[in-house]
Structures are given as C-alpha cells and as structure tokens.
Amino acid sequence: MKLTDAIEEKEYIIKKIDTDDEELDAFLFSLGCYSGEAITVISHLKGGCIVSIKDGRYNIDNELAEAIIVG
C-alpha cells in the first residue's frame, strides 16, 4: 500500500521506496525514510501528508508519499 492510502495515527513499516529518481531516494533516506523503518501518518492534507519518522515530523507532498510503500 502507498503511504497516501495509509490510515492516520497507525504505525506502518516501510517496505520499499518505489522511485527511479536518485535525488528523491537520497532525500527520503536523509529523513530516515528507508526500508524497515517505522512511519506514522499524523494527518492527510490536500497536497500531501504529515508523517512521523523516528523522532521527527515532516510535511511531505503527494509525489513523495506515492513513492513510499508500507505494510
């Protein structure tokens, strides 16, 4: 399931980052967003969502959220 379909306030484990864009992949990795890491959607917004990764909260757009596959 893509992160855009995730239920708010439920913790998921990132299965993979589905992108061919190395810059996007590197950016997500710098946030701590990589396979095996826990992620929680705090809230969905019109243009993206707010997520919690490790001890940080980030506002990510739909393009980034579509690339994150969770389970």
Secondary structure as UniProt FT lines:
FT   HELIX           3..5
FT   TURN            8..9
FT   STRAND          11..17
FT   HELIX           22..30
FT   TURN            31..32
FT   TURN            35..36
FT   STRAND          38..44
FT   STRAND          48..53
FT   TURN            54..55
FT   STRAND          56..61
FT   HELIX           62..67
FT   STRAND          68..70
//
